[in-house]
Amino acid sequence: KRERVFSSIFGGDGKNEEQSDILNKPSNRNPEKDMIDAQESELINNAIDQLPDKQRTAFVLSKYEELSQREVAEIMNSSEGAVEQLLIRAKTNLQKKLTPYYKNIELNHRKNTPDGSNI
């Protein structure tokens, strides 16, 4: 579900190599990578926690509970259009909060490759 949430925040299908590397947690990872993953999970959870109540509720029900917009609308006593707008705003707010973090990761990654290009 975490990869799906990341993909829903930043667009795309969540299948590119960098996202897969960041998001998948094989059991043979080293402790440093596990710590980074834990920090990333905490960062994402904190960003979600900082969303306004209605945005957070709509986002969590849609992305984590995997409910349709119709189901979310019923639970929130709202229209599907209102839920769609809440999800758009939630995604925008999460992008604003998380983009600096992921840009920093990308810059560090480029610094650590011999030719400065993405692998």
VMD Tcl script that builds the backbone (N, CA, C; Angstrom):
set m [mol new atoms 357]
animate dup $m
set s [atomselect $m all]
$s set {name element resname resid chain x y z} {
  {N N LYS 1 A 0.813 -1.197 0.000}
  {CA C LYS 1 A 0.000 0.000 0.000}
  {C C LYS 1 A 0.856 1.261 0.000}
  {N N ARG 2 A 2.035 1.200 0.604}
  {CA C ARG 2 A 2.882 2.374 0.698}
  {C C ARG 2 A 3.277 2.880 -0.680}
  {N N GLU 3 A 3.619 1.963 -1.594}
  {CA C GLU 3 A 3.979 2.378 -2.944}
  {C C GLU 3 A 2.794 3.031 -3.624}
  {N N ARG 4 A 1.597 2.517 -3.391}
  {CA C ARG 4 A 0.392 3.088 -3.982}
  {C C ARG 4 A 0.158 4.500 -3.447}
  {N N VAL 5 A 0.378 4.709 -2.159}
  {CA C VAL 5 A 0.213 6.034 -1.573}
  {C C VAL 5 A 1.226 6.997 -2.168}
  {N N PHE 6 A 2.490 6.598 -2.254}
  {CA C PHE 6 A 3.529 7.441 -2.846}
  {C C PHE 6 A 3.141 7.805 -4.271}
  {N N SER 7 A 2.717 6.814 -5.032}
  {CA C SER 7 A 2.334 7.045 -6.415}
  {C C SER 7 A 1.146 7.990 -6.498}
  {N N SER 8 A 0.195 7.861 -5.580}
  {CA C SER 8 A -0.972 8.726 -5.633}
  {C C SER 8 A -0.613 10.163 -5.290}
  {N N ILE 9 A 0.420 10.368 -4.500}
  {CA C ILE 9 A 0.845 11.715 -4.141}
  {C C ILE 9 A 1.604 12.355 -5.291}
  {N N PHE 10 A 2.529 11.623 -5.894}
  {CA C PHE 10 A 3.427 12.195 -6.887}
  {C C PHE 10 A 3.078 11.823 -8.321}
  {N N GLY 11 A 2.007 11.089 -8.527}
  {CA C GLY 11 A 1.592 10.744 -9.875}
  {C C GLY 11 A 2.382 9.573 -10.405}
  {N N GLY 12 A 2.027 9.133 -11.595}
  {CA C GLY 12 A 2.707 7.999 -12.207}
  {C C GLY 12 A 2.157 6.696 -11.654}
  {N N ASP 13 A 2.775 5.619 -12.083}
  {CA C ASP 13 A 2.286 4.312 -11.665}
  {C C ASP 13 A 3.076 3.730 -10.504}
  {N N GLY 14 A 4.072 4.481 -9.991}
  {CA C GLY 14 A 4.848 4.012 -8.853}
  {C C GLY 14 A 5.790 2.882 -9.174}
  {N N LYS 15 A 6.015 2.619 -10.465}
  {CA C LYS 15 A 6.811 1.455 -10.843}
  {C C LYS 15 A 8.215 1.803 -11.304}
  {N N ASN 16 A 8.574 3.107 -11.354}
  {CA C ASN 16 A 9.912 3.392 -11.848}
  {C C ASN 16 A 10.955 2.912 -10.854}
  {N N GLU 17 A 12.157 2.777 -11.324}
  {CA C GLU 17 A 13.215 2.144 -10.541}
  {C C GLU 17 A 13.516 2.869 -9.236}
  {N N GLU 18 A 13.587 4.206 -9.285}
  {CA C GLU 18 A 13.906 4.958 -8.066}
  {C C GLU 18 A 12.815 4.785 -7.027}
  {N N GLN 19 A 11.555 4.907 -7.441}
  {CA C GLN 19 A 10.465 4.751 -6.490}
  {C C GLN 19 A 10.460 3.341 -5.923}
  {N N SER 20 A 10.654 2.349 -6.777}
  {CA C SER 20 A 10.658 0.974 -6.293}
  {C C SER 20 A 11.769 0.762 -5.284}
  {N N ASP 21 A 12.949 1.316 -5.560}
  {CA C ASP 21 A 14.068 1.177 -4.638}
  {C C ASP 21 A 13.756 1.842 -3.302}
  {N N ILE 22 A 13.150 3.016 -3.347}
  {CA C ILE 22 A 12.839 3.751 -2.125}
  {C C ILE 22 A 11.744 3.053 -1.336}
  {N N LEU 23 A 10.778 2.478 -2.042}
  {CA C LEU 23 A 9.567 2.019 -1.368}
  {C C LEU 23 A 9.562 0.548 -0.990}
  {N N ASN 24 A 10.262 -0.287 -1.708}
  {CA C ASN 24 A 10.240 -1.713 -1.382}
  {C C ASN 24 A 11.198 -2.006 -0.245}
  {N N LYS 25 A 10.818 -2.951 0.610}
  {CA C LYS 25 A 11.632 -3.260 1.779}
  {C C LYS 25 A 12.005 -4.744 1.807}
  {N N PRO 26 A 12.910 -5.176 0.969}
  {CA C PRO 26 A 13.315 -6.572 1.060}
  {C C PRO 26 A 13.991 -6.851 2.402}
  {N N SER 27 A 13.852 -8.069 2.863}
  {CA C SER 27 A 14.368 -8.423 4.188}
  {C C SER 27 A 15.892 -8.431 4.264}
  {N N ASN 28 A 16.580 -8.424 3.120}
  {CA C ASN 28 A 18.038 -8.467 3.133}
  {C C ASN 28 A 18.673 -7.082 3.122}
  {N N ARG 29 A 17.925 -6.059 3.440}
  {CA C ARG 29 A 18.443 -4.686 3.475}
  {C C ARG 29 A 19.413 -4.514 4.626}
  {N N ASN 30 A 20.248 -3.516 4.487}
  {CA C ASN 30 A 21.192 -3.215 5.552}
  {C C ASN 30 A 20.535 -2.271 6.564}
  {N N PRO 31 A 21.080 -2.197 7.759}
  {CA C PRO 31 A 20.471 -1.377 8.813}
  {C C PRO 31 A 20.345 0.098 8.435}
  {N N GLU 32 A 21.313 0.631 7.701}
  {CA C GLU 32 A 21.233 2.040 7.297}
  {C C GLU 32 A 20.018 2.270 6.397}
  {N N LYS 33 A 19.797 1.384 5.452}
  {CA C LYS 33 A 18.655 1.497 4.544}
  {C C LYS 33 A 17.348 1.344 5.318}
  {N N ASP 34 A 17.320 0.429 6.269}
  {CA C ASP 34 A 16.122 0.252 7.097}
  {C C ASP 34 A 15.814 1.523 7.887}
  {N N MET 35 A 16.860 2.181 8.385}
  {CA C MET 35 A 16.666 3.422 9.137}
  {C C MET 35 A 16.113 4.517 8.228}
  {N N ILE 36 A 16.639 4.605 7.017}
  {CA C ILE 36 A 16.154 5.595 6.052}
  {C C ILE 36 A 14.698 5.327 5.717}
  {N N ASP 37 A 14.350 4.058 5.511}
  {CA C ASP 37 A 12.957 3.705 5.223}
  {C C ASP 37 A 12.034 4.079 6.378}
  {N N ALA 38 A 12.498 3.842 7.597}
  {CA C ALA 38 A 11.692 4.194 8.771}
  {C C ALA 38 A 11.500 5.704 8.863}
  {N N GLN 39 A 12.565 6.452 8.569}
  {CA C GLN 39 A 12.466 7.911 8.581}
  {C C GLN 39 A 11.510 8.396 7.504}
  {N N GLU 40 A 11.567 7.768 6.340}
  {CA C GLU 40 A 10.680 8.149 5.245}
  {C C GLU 40 A 9.221 7.865 5.608}
  {N N SER 41 A 8.965 6.716 6.198}
  {CA C SER 41 A 7.604 6.388 6.627}
  {C C SER 41 A 7.100 7.406 7.636}
  {N N GLU 42 A 7.957 7.777 8.568}
  {CA C GLU 42 A 7.583 8.765 9.575}
  {C C GLU 42 A 7.300 10.116 8.926}
  {N N LEU 43 A 8.117 10.500 7.959}
  {CA C LEU 43 A 7.926 11.767 7.252}
  {C C LEU 43 A 6.576 11.783 6.524}
  {N N ILE 44 A 6.266 10.714 5.811}
  {CA C ILE 44 A 4.993 10.623 5.090}
  {C C ILE 44 A 3.826 10.656 6.068}
  {N N ASN 45 A 3.917 9.884 7.137}
  {CA C ASN 45 A 2.838 9.860 8.131}
  {C C ASN 45 A 2.645 11.225 8.777}
  {N N ASN 46 A 3.742 11.918 9.079}
  {CA C ASN 46 A 3.634 13.263 9.664}
  {C C ASN 46 A 2.981 14.230 8.693}
  {N N ALA 47 A 3.338 14.132 7.411}
  {CA C ALA 47 A 2.730 15.007 6.405}
  {C C ALA 47 A 1.228 14.743 6.306}
  {N N ILE 48 A 0.838 13.486 6.340}
  {CA C ILE 48 A -0.586 13.142 6.298}
  {C C ILE 48 A -1.281 13.663 7.554}
  {N N ASP 49 A -0.649 13.504 8.704}
  {CA C ASP 49 A -1.232 13.981 9.968}
  {C C ASP 49 A -1.451 15.495 9.969}
  {N N GLN 50 A -0.649 16.233 9.207}
  {CA C GLN 50 A -0.757 17.689 9.179}
  {C C GLN 50 A -1.830 18.197 8.214}
  {N N LEU 51 A -2.414 17.306 7.428}
  {CA C LEU 51 A -3.486 17.729 6.535}
  {C C LEU 51 A -4.694 18.194 7.351}
  {N N PRO 52 A -5.480 19.129 6.796}
  {CA C PRO 52 A -6.744 19.478 7.457}
  {C C PRO 52 A -7.601 18.217 7.627}
  {N N ASP 53 A -8.436 18.199 8.660}
  {CA C ASP 53 A -9.189 16.992 9.031}
  {C C ASP 53 A -9.923 16.339 7.863}
  {N N LYS 54 A -10.676 17.104 7.114}
  {CA C LYS 54 A -11.465 16.511 6.022}
  {C C LYS 54 A -10.573 15.954 4.922}
  {N N GLN 55 A -9.495 16.657 4.603}
  {CA C GLN 55 A -8.558 16.153 3.593}
  {C C GLN 55 A -7.911 14.859 4.070}
  {N N ARG 56 A -7.477 14.853 5.322}
  {CA C ARG 56 A -6.830 13.659 5.883}
  {C C ARG 56 A -7.794 12.477 5.866}
  {N N THR 57 A -9.021 12.705 6.295}
  {CA C THR 57 A -10.007 11.622 6.329}
  {C C THR 57 A -10.243 11.068 4.931}
  {N N ALA 58 A -10.481 11.951 3.966}
  {CA C ALA 58 A -10.723 11.503 2.588}
  {C C ALA 58 A -9.509 10.759 2.037}
  {N N PHE 59 A -8.314 11.284 2.292}
  {CA C PHE 59 A -7.093 10.668 1.780}
  {C C PHE 59 A -6.878 9.282 2.377}
  {N N VAL 60 A -6.995 9.180 3.676}
  {CA C VAL 60 A -6.767 7.893 4.343}
  {C C VAL 60 A -7.798 6.856 3.891}
  {N N LEU 61 A -9.063 7.252 3.833}
  {CA C LEU 61 A -10.090 6.307 3.399}
  {C C LEU 61 A -9.870 5.867 1.963}
  {N N SER 62 A -9.458 6.792 1.116}
  {CA C SER 62 A -9.261 6.483 -0.296}
  {C C SER 62 A -7.991 5.683 -0.546}
  {N N LYS 63 A -6.882 6.127 0.016}
  {CA C LYS 63 A -5.585 5.525 -0.324}
  {C C LYS 63 A -5.180 4.360 0.569}
  {N N TYR 64 A -5.478 4.432 1.842}
  {CA C TYR 64 A -5.085 3.350 2.754}
  {C C TYR 64 A -6.177 2.294 2.894}
  {N N GLU 65 A -7.410 2.748 2.996}
  {CA C GLU 65 A -8.521 1.798 3.123}
  {C C GLU 65 A -9.027 1.340 1.764}
  {N N GLU 66 A -8.529 1.988 0.692}
  {CA C GLU 66 A -8.845 1.627 -0.686}
  {C C GLU 66 A -10.345 1.676 -0.973}
  {N N LEU 67 A -11.022 2.690 -0.421}
  {CA C LEU 67 A -12.438 2.873 -0.686}
  {C C LEU 67 A -12.618 3.747 -1.918}
  {N N SER 68 A -13.725 3.556 -2.622}
  {CA C SER 68 A -14.028 4.390 -3.781}
  {C C SER 68 A -14.456 5.778 -3.310}
  {N N GLN 69 A -14.460 6.723 -4.236}
  {CA C GLN 69 A -14.905 8.069 -3.877}
  {C C GLN 69 A -16.363 8.056 -3.433}
  {N N ARG 70 A -17.153 7.202 -4.022}
  {CA C ARG 70 A -18.554 7.082 -3.619}
  {C C ARG 70 A -18.656 6.606 -2.162}
  {N N GLU 71 A -17.852 5.592 -1.811}
  {CA C GLU 71 A -17.876 5.078 -0.439}
  {C C GLU 71 A -17.380 6.135 0.553}
  {N N VAL 72 A -16.322 6.847 0.166}
  {CA C VAL 72 A -15.790 7.906 1.030}
  {C C VAL 72 A -16.849 8.991 1.216}
  {N N ALA 73 A -17.533 9.354 0.139}
  {CA C ALA 73 A -18.579 10.374 0.207}
  {C C ALA 73 A -19.695 9.946 1.165}
  {N N GLU 74 A -20.084 8.691 1.103}
  {CA C GLU 74 A -21.134 8.187 2.011}
  {C C GLU 74 A -20.680 8.273 3.462}
  {N N ILE 75 A -19.465 7.861 3.735}
  {CA C ILE 75 A -18.943 7.876 5.103}
  {C C ILE 75 A -18.850 9.315 5.624}
  {N N MET 76 A -18.438 10.240 4.744}
  {CA C MET 76 A -18.237 11.625 5.157}
  {C C MET 76 A -19.502 12.482 5.019}
  {N N ASN 77 A -20.598 11.854 4.607}
  {CA C ASN 77 A -21.851 12.587 4.376}
  {C C ASN 77 A -21.617 13.773 3.441}
  {N N SER 78 A -21.020 13.471 2.311}
  {CA C SER 78 A -20.632 14.501 1.357}
  {C C SER 78 A -20.908 13.995 -0.051}
  {N N SER 79 A -20.741 14.865 -1.037}
  {CA C SER 79 A -20.897 14.457 -2.431}
  {C C SER 79 A -19.578 13.884 -2.951}
  {N N GLU 80 A -19.681 13.126 -4.033}
  {CA C GLU 80 A -18.461 12.589 -4.650}
  {C C GLU 80 A -17.581 13.720 -5.162}
  {N N GLY 81 A -18.186 14.777 -5.677}
  {CA C GLY 81 A -17.422 15.924 -6.159}
  {C C GLY 81 A -16.632 16.586 -5.045}
  {N N ALA 82 A -17.251 16.699 -3.870}
  {CA C ALA 82 A -16.559 17.296 -2.729}
  {C C ALA 82 A -15.384 16.418 -2.304}
  {N N VAL 83 A -15.575 15.111 -2.325}
  {CA C VAL 83 A -14.495 14.186 -1.971}
  {C C VAL 83 A -13.365 14.299 -2.989}
  {N N GLU 84 A -13.724 14.392 -4.267}
  {CA C GLU 84 A -12.698 14.539 -5.296}
  {C C GLU 84 A -11.860 15.793 -5.045}
  {N N GLN 85 A -12.507 16.898 -4.702}
  {CA C GLN 85 A -11.784 18.142 -4.411}
  {C C GLN 85 A -10.910 17.994 -3.165}
  {N N LEU 86 A -11.411 17.317 -2.145}
  {CA C LEU 86 A -10.613 17.084 -0.937}
  {C C LEU 86 A -9.360 16.275 -1.268}
  {N N LEU 87 A -9.504 15.272 -2.119}
  {CA C LEU 87 A -8.363 14.439 -2.505}
  {C C LEU 87 A -7.351 15.230 -3.333}
  {N N ILE 88 A -7.834 16.092 -4.211}
  {CA C ILE 88 A -6.937 16.937 -5.003}
  {C C ILE 88 A -6.154 17.864 -4.077}
  {N N ARG 89 A -6.840 18.481 -3.134}
  {CA C ARG 89 A -6.172 19.392 -2.195}
  {C C ARG 89 A -5.186 18.640 -1.303}
  {N N ALA 90 A -5.586 17.451 -0.855}
  {CA C ALA 90 A -4.695 16.650 -0.013}
  {C C ALA 90 A -3.423 16.298 -0.780}
  {N N LYS 91 A -3.578 15.868 -2.028}
  {CA C LYS 91 A -2.423 15.508 -2.851}
  {C C LYS 91 A -1.510 16.716 -3.046}
  {N N THR 92 A -2.098 17.870 -3.336}
  {CA C THR 92 A -1.314 19.093 -3.528}
  {C C THR 92 A -0.553 19.451 -2.258}
  {N N ASN 93 A -1.223 19.388 -1.119}
  {CA C ASN 93 A -0.569 19.706 0.155}
  {C C ASN 93 A 0.548 18.730 0.481}
  {N N LEU 94 A 0.339 17.454 0.204}
  {CA C LEU 94 A 1.376 16.457 0.463}
  {C C LEU 94 A 2.571 16.659 -0.467}
  {N N GLN 95 A 2.296 17.002 -1.714}
  {CA C GLN 95 A 3.404 17.276 -2.641}
  {C C GLN 95 A 4.239 18.442 -2.137}
  {N N LYS 96 A 3.590 19.492 -1.671}
  {CA C LYS 96 A 4.315 20.667 -1.163}
  {C C LYS 96 A 5.186 20.289 0.027}
  {N N LYS 97 A 4.680 19.443 0.901}
  {CA C LYS 97 A 5.431 19.059 2.094}
  {C C LYS 97 A 6.556 18.079 1.785}
  {N N LEU 98 A 6.335 17.167 0.843}
  {CA C LEU 98 A 7.284 16.073 0.618}
  {C C LEU 98 A 8.267 16.311 -0.524}
  {N N THR 99 A 7.947 17.176 -1.465}
  {CA C THR 99 A 8.834 17.406 -2.608}
  {C C THR 99 A 10.243 17.816 -2.193}
  {N N PRO 100 A 10.410 18.745 -1.237}
  {CA C PRO 100 A 11.795 19.098 -0.853}
  {C C PRO 100 A 12.602 17.896 -0.368}
  {N N TYR 101 A 11.974 17.001 0.356}
  {CA C TYR 101 A 12.655 15.804 0.853}
  {C C TYR 101 A 13.117 14.926 -0.307}
  {N N TYR 102 A 12.227 14.682 -1.274}
  {CA C TYR 102 A 12.579 13.799 -2.382}
  {C C TYR 102 A 13.540 14.462 -3.354}
  {N N LYS 103 A 13.498 15.778 -3.500}
  {CA C LYS 103 A 14.485 16.473 -4.325}
  {C C LYS 103 A 15.866 16.332 -3.698}
  {N N ASN 104 A 15.926 16.400 -2.369}
  {CA C ASN 104 A 17.189 16.233 -1.657}
  {C C ASN 104 A 17.744 14.830 -1.876}
  {N N ILE 105 A 16.899 13.832 -1.843}
  {CA C ILE 105 A 17.335 12.450 -2.100}
  {C C ILE 105 A 17.892 12.343 -3.518}
  {N N GLU 106 A 17.188 12.941 -4.477}
  {CA C GLU 106 A 17.635 12.884 -5.874}
  {C C GLU 106 A 18.988 13.570 -6.040}
  {N N LEU 107 A 19.172 14.723 -5.410}
  {CA C LEU 107 A 20.455 15.424 -5.493}
  {C C LEU 107 A 21.574 14.602 -4.880}
  {N N ASN 108 A 21.328 13.993 -3.736}
  {CA C ASN 108 A 22.336 13.151 -3.097}
  {C C ASN 108 A 22.668 11.944 -3.956}
  {N N HIS 109 A 21.644 11.383 -4.584}
  {CA C HIS 109 A 21.853 10.226 -5.455}
  {C C HIS 109 A 22.757 10.616 -6.629}
  {N N ARG 110 A 22.500 11.767 -7.222}
  {CA C ARG 110 A 23.310 12.219 -8.353}
  {C C ARG 110 A 24.755 12.475 -7.934}
  {N N LYS 111 A 24.946 13.005 -6.736}
  {CA C LYS 111 A 26.306 13.262 -6.246}
  {C C LYS 111 A 27.083 11.970 -6.066}
  {N N ASN 112 A 26.371 10.882 -5.748}
  {CA C ASN 112 A 27.031 9.618 -5.442}
  {C C ASN 112 A 27.267 8.730 -6.663}
  {N N THR 113 A 26.848 9.172 -7.856}
  {CA C THR 113 A 27.128 8.394 -9.058}
  {C C THR 113 A 28.356 8.982 -9.729}
  {N N PRO 114 A 29.201 8.153 -10.324}
  {CA C PRO 114 A 30.468 8.623 -10.893}
  {C C PRO 114 A 30.318 9.752 -11.915}
  {N N ASP 115 A 29.322 9.651 -12.799}
  {CA C ASP 115 A 29.183 10.678 -13.838}
  {C C ASP 115 A 28.131 11.722 -13.500}
  {N N GLY 116 A 27.552 11.639 -12.310}
  {CA C GLY 116 A 26.558 12.615 -11.889}
  {C C GLY 116 A 25.177 12.409 -12.495}
  {N N SER 117 A 25.008 11.296 -13.199}
  {CA C SER 117 A 23.720 11.037 -13.833}
  {C C SER 117 A 22.914 10.051 -12.984}
  {N N ASN 118 A 21.613 9.990 -13.280}
  {CA C ASN 118 A 20.765 9.010 -12.591}
  {C C ASN 118 A 21.083 7.625 -13.085}
  {N N ILE 119 A 21.008 6.687 -12.191}
  {CA C ILE 119 A 21.236 5.279 -12.563}
  {C C ILE 119 A 19.887 4.671 -12.865}
}
mol reanalyze $m
mol bondsrecalc $m
mol representation Tube
mol addrep $m
